[in-house]
Amino acid sequence: PHGQTCGRSEAGDEYLIKDGISTDIYVGFLMSMGHSQSTNIIRDCLAVDCYGPSFYAKGNTDSLIQNNRAVVTTKNIQRNQAILSATAQDDGTIRNVATTFDGSVVTVESGNAGTDWFALAGNTVTSAGTNEATWTNNVYNVPDTLSLSSLMFVIDSTYVSGADWLAAFPTDTINFKTSAQIQEIIDDAYAEVAAKKLAVGSGTQL
């Protein structure tokens, strides 16, 4: 169910996913058990209409998920994880001690926060009451029917408002956009996916 997977590494192993596209799949990009932010990286990728997490960090000692984009329309509304999601490994012993989500852009079409998506971003496991992953310089484009009081994020397995999220991660930004502005972002993402499919089908080097 994963479009592209990075990690499962030993310390010092180098894994990089860059300029990838995943669409219409459960998990767009998975970082699993990475060990270093300098060598375990998902960067400059696009996830469109994933019906689970778009970018999913699972049980990492250290990793970097940077400068990616996620677009979620009303096409797929099944969600049980955040769009930018961090969880422990299944047994809970390997956690996202130093996973960083940095500089990514999330755009959602629906205004039903906490219903159509589990959350825009968040950590779904707790450790001594702290959120183990870190979010910096991420942007969330949401419908202007929402407000900062909407339950849009998860901190320590608990839904929180946009205001609470920004208090915890003050370099992140929430943009309230009109339906036309959001549709323009969606249209651009669909066009990018179509162009890449055409290039791959024609044998063009990417």
N, C-alpha and C positions, 0 to 999 in steps of 0.2 A: 504493500500500500504506500510505499515511499517513492516519490519521483526520483530523488537523488540522495544518496547517503554518504556522509563524511565522518571519519573517526574510527572507532574501534581500534585505537592506536596504542602503541607503547610510547613511553616518554622518548622524545626525539624524532618520532616518525612524523613525516610531513604530508599533510593532506590539505588540498585546496580545491574547492568548487568555485568557479568564477564564470560569470556571464551565462549561467544556465537559465532555462525556462521550464517550469512545471505547471501543468494546468489540468483541471478536472481529475484530481486524484485526492486521496485522503490526506497524506502529508506531502507537502511540496518538497521541502529540504530538511533532512534530519542530520543533526550533529550528535553522534552517539559516542560517549566515552572518549572525547578528545582530551589531550594532555597539555596543550600549549597554545596560547593566543598568537604566537609567532608562527606556528606550524600547523594548526588545525583551524581552518578558516572557511567560512561560506561568505562570498563577497560578490556584489554587483549582479545578483540574480533576481528573477521575476517569478512570482507565484500568482497564478490567476485561478480563481474559483476552486480553490481547495476546500473540501468539506470537513477537514480537520484542521490541524495547525498548518499554516503556510511555512513557517520556519520554526523548527522544533529542536530544542536542546534537551538531551536526555542523559543524565548521569555523567556529566563532564567534570573532570578535575579542573580544566581550563580550556577555553575555546573562545573564538571571536566570530560573531555573526554580524556582518557590517555592510552598510550601503546597499541593502536589498530593498525590493518593493513587493508588496502584497496587495492584491486587488480582490475584494470579495463582493460579488453582486448577489442579487436575490436568486440566482440560478441554483446555487447549492446552499442550503441553510442548515444542514445537519452539522452540529458542532458539539464537541465535548472537550475541547481544549482551547486555550487562547490562540489567537492568530500568530502572535509571537509568544511561544510557549516554552517554559522551562519546567522540567520535572526531575525527580530522582530516578535512578535506575529502579527496576521493578522491586528489588528487595530493600530499597530505601537506604542502602549503605553507601552508594556512590551518588553524590549530590552535585548540583551545579555550583561548586564552590566559587568559581571565578569566571563563569560564562558572561560575556558582555554582548548585549544587543546594542549596536551603535549605528546611528545615521541611517536607519531604514525608514521607509515611508509606507504606511498602511492606509488604504482607502477602502471604505465600506459604503455600500449603497443603501442598506436598510437602516431605519432609525430605531429598531427594536433592540436596544442594548440589553444584554443579559438574556435575550430570548433567541434571536436569530443567530447570535454568536455567543460563545461562552464568555469571551472577553476579547478586547483588542490586544492586550498583552498581559502577561502575568506568570507568576510562579505558583504552581498548584501543590507544592509540598512545603512543609514548615520545618524549621530547624531552630529551636530555641527562640521562636518568635521573630525570626529575621528572614528577610527575603534574600536568597543566596545569589541569584543572578542579578546583573546590573543592567540598567537601561540608560543610555546616554544619547542625546541629540536625535532621538527618533521623532517622527512627525505622524500624526494620526488625522487623516481627513475624514470627517464624519458629517452626516446630514445636519443641517441647521435646525432640524426639529428636536435635536438633543440639547442637553445643557451640561454644564460641569457637574451637576448633581446626579446625572445618570450613572448607573452602575456599569461602567465600561471596562474595568480592569480588575485584576485579582492580585491581592497582596497577602501572602501567607494563607493561601487557600480561601480567602474571603473576598467576595465582591466589594469593590470600593468605588467611589465616585471619581470623576476625572480630577476634581480638585485634590482629593487625597493622593491620587497617583502623582500629580505634579508636585505635591509637597514632598513626596518620597524621592522622585526623580525629576528635579527642577529643570534639567536641560531638555527634557522632552517637550513637545509642542502639540496642542490639540487645535486643529483648524475646523471651524464650523462652516461648511460650504453648501451652496444651493444644489438642488438636484441637477441643474444644468452643468454646474462646475464639476460635480462628481461624475456625471455621464461623460464629460469630455476626457477625464482621466481614464475611465473604463474603455472608451472607444480607442484611445491611444494604445492601451495595453492590448486590446484585442487585435489591433492592426499590427503591433509588434509580434505577437504570437503568430499571426497569419503569415507575415513576411518571413519569419524564421522557418516555419513549416515549408513554405514555398522554396526557400533556399536549400533546405535539406533535401527536399524531393528532387530538386534539379541537379544535385550534386555539387552545388556551389560551396567552396570552402568558407567556413564561418570563423 
